Amino acid sequence: MERRPARVRILDAAHELMLTVGLARATTKEIAKAADCSEAALYKYFASKEELFTRVLAERLPRLNPLLSSLIDEPGRGTLEGNLTEIARQAALFYEESFPIAASLYAETQLKRRHDEALRKLGAGPHVPIEQLAAYLRAEQTAGRVREDADTFAAASLLLGACAQRAFAYDVTGERPEAEGFAARLARTLLAAVAA
């Protein structure tokens, strides 16, 4: 069997460790060991642990940001309800997978602050999907499918906030709503408020 490239092994190991022990406890040394490479090899591909984290989110989790980017580029494509449903579905799945990874950061204030600063320098962070969804809704406003007076940032915050809350609030009870039905209901509710 052919050995997978080092970058792929590193991303897979980082994803697995971040899911099982959390971002705060997944050290680059442990990630390199799990990937069967040296820590120096890890840094050949990723400048920092934060960059590795952003690549895990982008390449190993549901692909929310690429979906949003493609919709911004093509307003009017598909139905608004269908697009919002798919955004909500991807977001619900993304937050469901990313919450266990990032949750450990909230227990260590200094680490969280340092992590947030590193993400800002990379142009990444939890604000990016909200900004992208708001940009998509503004593009749909220009296309005439979203009301002129709709607050696109508030609408984006409501939709993505609900998706993040689904990952957090239902985890303890074990009764998390399935993503597809949740996304459809959420999209219909938002659409009733913003559709032209």
N, C-alpha and C positions, 0 to 999 in steps of 0.2 A: 504494500500500500504506500502511495506517495505521501510524503509529509507535507502538511499544509504550510503556506508561507508564514514567516514569523509574525507579521503584522496581524494576520487573521487569528493566529493562536493567541496573541496578546489581547486582541479585542474579545475573543471568546472567553479567555480566562478572566479578564477584567469584568465582563458582564456577569459571569457566574459568581465570582467573589463579591462583587458589589450587591448582587441579589441576596447572597447568603449571609454575609457579615456586615453589609452596609458600606457606603462610600467612606465613612470616617475610619473604618478599621481595615479596609482593603488597601494595604500598602503596596507601593510599586515593587518592593522586594518580593512580597507574596505573589503578586500578579506575574512577575517574571518567572518565578519558580513554577507556578501552575502552567505557564505557557512554555516551559522547558527552554528558557533562554536566559541570558544574563540581564541584569538591570540596565547595563549599558546599551544592550540591544533594544530594550524598551524605549530608552530615550533617543535612540536613532530614529524611531518612528513618531514619537510623541514628546513634545517639549516639556510637558508637565502632566501631573496627575489630572489636573482640571481639563487639559486638552483631551486626554484619554477618556475622561468622563463624557465630554461633549461628543466625542466620536462614538462611544458606546450608545449614547442616546440617539444619535443620528443613524447609526448603522445596524443596531441590534434591537431597537424598539420599534413599535409601529411608527410609520413615516408621516408624522403630522406636518412638519415644516415643509417638506417637498410638495405635499398636497396643497397647502396654503399658497405657496409660491406659484404653483401652476395655475391656480384659480385667479390669483391677482393678475397674472399675465393674460388671462382669457375671460374677462367678465362677460356674462351672457351665455356662457357655455352651460349646457344642461339646465335643469330647473333649479331655482333658488332653494326650494325645499330639499331636493335631492342633494345638492351641494352642502347645505347646512347639516343634513343628516349624516353625510359621509364625514364631514369635519368633526361633528360631535362623536361619531363612532370611533374614529381614529384617535381623537383626544381622550375619550374615555379609556381606551385600551392603552394609550401612551401613559397616562397618569397612573393607571392600575399597575403598570410595570415599573414606572420610574419612582413611584412613591416609596417602595421598600428600599430602593437604592439610596435615595437622598435623605430619608427620614433620620438617619443617624447624625446627620450634620446639625440638626436642630438641637441636639443634646449638648453640643460643644460650641458655644457662642463664638469664641475666637476662631475656631476652624471654619465655621459658617461664614464669618466676616471675610476671612482670607479667601475662601472659596468663591464667594460672591464677587470680590474684587478681581480675582483671576478670570472669572467668567465675563465680567464687564470688559476686560482687556481683550478677550477673544470675540467680543460682540455677541455673546450668547447669554442665556439666562431665561428665567421663567417669564419675563416680560415679552420676549420675542414672539411667541405664538399669538399673544393678545394683540400686539402691534400688527402682525401679519393679517390676522382675521379682521381687524379694524380696517386695514388697507383694502382687503378684498371687499368688505361691505361698502367702503367708499367708492370703489370701482363699480360696484353694482348700483350705487346711488347715481353715479354719472351715466350708467346705462339705463337708468329709469326703473330699475326693479326694486330698489329700496327707497323708501320715502325720503324726501329732501331734508325733513326735519329730524330724522332718526339720528340718535347719538350712537355712532358706529363703535366708538371705544367702549361705551357702556354695554352695548349689545354683545361685543366680543368678550368683554369681561364676564358678563352673565353666563354666556354659553360655556366658555372654558372654565370658569369658576365652578359651575355645576358639575362639569366632567371631573375636575380635580376633587371636588367634594365627594363624588361617587366613590372614588378610590379610597378616600380617607374614612368617610362616615360609615360605610357599610362593611368595611373589613372586619371590624370587631364582631358584628352580629352574624357574619357569614351569609347574609341575605342580600348581597349586592345585586341590583337589577342587571339583567343581561344587557350587554352593550347595544345591540341592535334596536331593541324596543325602547330603551332609555334614550338613545340618540334620536330616534324618530319623534318621540313625544317632545323632547327638548327643542328640536328644530321647528316643529309645528307651533309650539308656544312662542318661540322667538319670532318666527315668521309673522304670526298674528300681530305682533307689535311693530315690525319694521317694514313689511311688504308694501310696495307702492300700489 
